[in-house]
Amino acid sequence: MKKASKIYTALVMIFLFAPIAILLVFSFNEAKSLSVFSGFSLNWYRELFRDSETLDAVKNTLILALSAAAISTVMGTAAAVGIYKLRNRFVRAAMDTVTNIPMINPDIITGISLMLMFVFVGRLFGAATSLNFATMLIAHVTFCLPYVILQVLPKLQQMDKSLPEAAMDLGCTPIRAFVKVEIPEIMPGIVTGLIMAFTLSLDDFVISYFTSGNGFQTLPIRIYNMTKKTVTPKMYALATIIFFVILALLLISNLSDTGDTEKIRAERK
């Protein structure tokens, strides 16, 4: 039975990571072929850094992802604190349901509904262009918020409730107690939420496609436009770089969670 479970796990890992492994290998291929590896070369990485349009799309994507992650982390942390302090069970259940809706709702429904709302509001105020960077940023913050809330809320629940009370007994104001006591306790959840929001925003295509204007193009939209013609191997190089960046962020997030878990275990002992 153990042998069968190991084989099954190995097959699942191969199924998940074989496409990524092929992409990584062929990003160093000397030729354009995706079936024959003709020799090791960094040519496609050089071609990537010469493509100004793709680099502009990368810059736009990073600006959008960093902005959305920062805003959603601040708002999500505040929302998590508010939900945590709710005492009415029914109101809290309603807030939990509302928080889960953007995650369960299909991306295409979210994208279309946000697009319709932005166009309606834009025409209501007589705006020349309804969709732009601001609409994309609002859309990204909208779907990133629940993930931040669900990362911070468990950390608040794990925190010793007497800590902020003790700080206020010693002379701290409620705001000072929150900044000096509560935030350090929930910081691993905030960091994890920030990383998740960044990676989700970096990766999004469907919602970005429906809420973007003509003057702002993200990397997923750029790659989609390229598939209408042909995707050159320099996209494999770009995907490889993004893969290792995301891998590094996930390692940081997991190490943060591991350190927090060990700290809790040590305190319990």
Order of alpha helices (4+ residues) and beta strands (2+ residues): alpha-alpha-alpha-alpha-alpha-alpha-alpha-alpha-alpha-alpha-alpha-alpha
